[in-house]
Amino acid sequence: MRPFFCSLALLLAFPALADAFNPTEIMQAVRDRDEGADRRSEVTLVQTMADGFVRERMLLMHEKEYGAERKSTLYFTAPSDTAGTGILMHSYAEAAAREDDQWLYLPALRKTRRIATNSKEGPFLGTDFSFADIERMRVADYQYTYRRSEELNGRPVHVIEATTADGLENPRTGYSRRLVYIDQERKLILRDEFFRGGRQIKTFEVLGVAEVEGYWTVTESLMSNLVEGGKTKLVRAQADYNLNLPDNDFTERALRNGIR
């Protein structure tokens, strides 16, 4: 009889464990994690195609908080066929229920175009990240269920399932379900599994974390495309915080002129 009572005790304890954590509040804490007033990063994108071909691109990333809003500028510096390409993102307060704005500048065309909301599930400049993946997380995109607490790579994590209300694809992200692994102490997403129509299509993994100027910083991450077989690694070579970045770094003119 002892195994029966042990199993019964585990079944009774699991709901209590799940009830101890509010998954929506955990996701909000991830979204609102302190990352300083602003930050500058030097980033390398290393894309490996399904056939093994490797392509590298380097970029500068400036981000700045404006209360509950955030502005970001990504400016590619190498190689030559990508240099000068820029992306401007304006993430609005989630309570405003307003779609975030993104603009793309292509130097070959000398034009800036706004990225439509229904285009954000498409690949980010041909990589395995989508435009929606690089936006600030929107908690209201999904409903959340606390699944379990476990360890991932030696770190205690919350495992939270995110699903759309109707089970269909979220029109902004293109995902119908996610399984998110969150570092309980650092409030960082360490792993994210993306599903569409019941099939896992991508996996995001954090490969490196460092404390920089008092802020937990992802130094290396990987997005794997399980459908097409490619993968894209994001390597953050340098990060600096609270630099008092000028507001004109976050304008369409900055896309054309570049940032430093």
CORSULHU-V412444 format. One record per residue. N is the residue number from 1. SS is DSSP state (helix for helix, strand for strand, loop for the rest). NEAR is the number of other C-alpha atoms within 12 Angstrom. D_FIRST is the distance of its C-alpha to the first C-alpha in Angstrom with 1 decimal. Layout:
BEGIN
n: {N/N}
ss: {SS/SS}
near: {NEAR/NEAR}
d_first: {D_FIRST/D_FIRST}
END
This chain:
BEGIN
n: {1/2/3/4/5/6/7/8/9/10/11/12/13/14/15/16/17/18/19/20/21/22/23/24/25/26/27/28/29/30/31/32/33/34/35/36/37/38/39/40/41/42/43/44/45/46/47/48/49/50/51/52/53/54/55/56/57/58/59/60/61/62/63/64/65/66/67/68/69/70/71/72/73/74/75/76/77/78/79/80/81/82/83/84/85/86/87/88/89/90/91/92/93/94/95/96/97/98/99/100/101/102/103/104/105/106/107/108/109/110/111/112/113/114/115/116/117/118/119/120/121/122/123/124/125/126/127/128/129/130/131/132/133/134/135/136/137/138/139/140/141/142/143/144/145/146/147/148/149/150/151/152/153/154/155/156/157/158/159/160/161/162/163/164/165/166/167/168/169/170/171/172/173/174/175/176/177/178/179/180/181/182/183/184/185/186/187/188/189/190/191/192/193/194/195/196/197/198/199/200/201/202/203/204/205/206/207/208/209/210/211/212/213/214/215/216/217/218/219/220/221/222/223/224/225/226/227/228/229/230/231/232/233/234/235/236/237/238/239/240/241/242/243/244/245/246/247/248/249/250/251/252/253/254/255/256/257/258/259/260}
ss: {loop/helix/helix/helix/helix/helix/helix/helix/helix/helix/helix/helix/helix/helix/helix/helix/helix/helix/helix/loop/loop/loop/helix/helix/helix/helix/helix/helix/helix/helix/helix/loop/loop/loop/loop/loop/loop/strand/strand/strand/strand/strand/strand/strand/strand/strand/strand/strand/loop/loop/loop/loop/loop/strand/strand/strand/strand/strand/strand/strand/strand/strand/strand/strand/strand/strand/loop/loop/strand/strand/strand/strand/strand/strand/strand/strand/strand/strand/loop/loop/loop/loop/loop/loop/loop/strand/strand/strand/strand/strand/strand/loop/loop/helix/helix/helix/loop/loop/loop/loop/strand/strand/strand/strand/strand/strand/loop/loop/loop/loop/strand/strand/strand/strand/loop/loop/helix/helix/helix/loop/loop/loop/strand/loop/loop/loop/loop/loop/loop/strand/loop/loop/loop/loop/loop/loop/loop/loop/helix/helix/helix/loop/strand/strand/strand/strand/strand/strand/strand/strand/strand/strand/loop/loop/strand/strand/strand/strand/strand/strand/strand/strand/strand/loop/loop/loop/loop/loop/loop/loop/loop/loop/loop/loop/loop/loop/strand/strand/strand/strand/strand/strand/strand/loop/loop/loop/loop/loop/strand/strand/strand/strand/strand/strand/strand/strand/loop/loop/strand/strand/strand/strand/strand/strand/strand/strand/strand/strand/strand/strand/strand/strand/loop/loop/strand/strand/strand/strand/strand/strand/strand/strand/strand/strand/strand/loop/loop/loop/loop/loop/strand/strand/strand/strand/strand/strand/strand/strand/strand/strand/strand/loop/loop/loop/loop/loop/helix/helix/helix/helix/loop/helix/helix/helix/helix/helix/helix/loop/loop/loop}
near: {7/8/9/10/11/12/13/14/14/14/14/14/15/18/17/16/19/21/17/17/23/22/32/25/22/33/35/24/23/29/28/25/25/24/29/27/25/31/32/34/34/29/29/30/36/31/32/26/23/19/12/13/14/17/24/27/32/32/35/37/39/43/41/34/32/20/16/20/29/33/37/42/46/44/42/38/28/21/18/15/16/23/26/33/38/44/44/43/39/32/34/25/25/23/13/13/13/15/29/32/31/37/35/34/34/27/24/15/12/17/19/25/21/22/25/19/22/21/20/31/28/24/22/26/25/23/33/37/34/28/33/33/26/32/33/32/30/33/25/25/32/33/26/29/27/32/27/28/24/19/17/21/17/10/22/21/27/40/33/36/29/34/33/27/16/15/21/20/26/30/23/30/35/32/36/30/34/38/35/39/39/38/33/28/17/29/29/37/40/39/33/32/33/36/31/26/19/16/17/21/29/32/33/34/32/31/22/23/25/20/17/22/16/15/24/25/34/32/28/27/32/33/37/33/30/22/18/15/21/29/34/38/35/34/30/30/24/25/32/28/27/23/19/19/26/23/22/22/33/35/28/33/22/30/38/32/25/30/35/21}
d_first: {0.0/3.8/5.7/5.3/6.5/8.8/10.2/10.8/12.5/14.7/15.7/16.7/18.5/20.5/22.7/23.4/24.6/26.7/28.2/29.2/31.7/34.5/35.2/38.7/39.6/38.4/40.7/43.5/43.1/43.5/46.6/48.1/47.4/50.5/52.6/55.9/58.9/59.9/59.3/61.0/59.4/60.7/58.5/58.6/57.1/56.4/55.8/54.8/55.6/53.6/56.5/56.2/59.3/58.9/60.7/60.9/62.1/62.7/62.8/63.2/60.9/61.9/59.6/60.5/58.8/60.7/58.5/55.8/57.7/58.0/60.7/60.5/63.1/62.4/65.5/65.5/67.8/67.4/68.0/71.4/70.4/67.8/69.5/70.6/67.9/66.4/63.7/63.7/60.6/60.5/57.1/57.4/55.3/52.3/53.1/56.4/54.7/57.4/57.0/57.6/60.9/61.6/64.9/65.8/69.0/70.3/73.3/74.7/75.1/75.9/73.9/70.9/68.8/66.0/62.7/61.7/58.3/57.4/58.3/55.8/53.1/55.7/55.8/57.2/60.4/58.9/55.8/52.1/51.9/53.0/55.3/52.4/50.3/52.9/53.3/51.6/48.2/48.2/44.9/45.9/45.9/42.2/39.2/36.3/32.5/30.5/28.2/26.8/27.8/28.1/30.7/33.7/36.1/34.9/35.3/32.7/33.2/32.4/31.9/33.5/34.2/37.7/38.7/41.8/41.8/42.8/41.1/44.5/46.3/47.5/51.3/52.0/49.5/48.9/45.1/42.6/39.5/38.8/35.8/37.0/35.8/37.2/37.7/36.1/38.9/41.9/41.4/42.4/41.3/40.2/39.3/40.0/39.2/41.5/41.0/43.4/42.6/39.0/40.3/40.2/43.9/44.1/42.3/43.6/42.6/43.9/44.9/46.6/46.6/49.0/50.0/53.6/55.6/52.4/51.0/48.2/49.9/48.7/50.9/49.7/47.8/47.4/47.4/46.4/47.6/45.1/47.4/50.7/49.4/51.4/50.4/52.1/51.7/52.9/54.1/55.3/57.9/58.9/57.8/59.8/59.0/61.1/64.4/66.0/66.5/69.4/68.8/71.2/68.6/66.7/69.5/70.7/73.6/71.2/69.9/73.5/74.5/71.3/69.5/69.5}
END
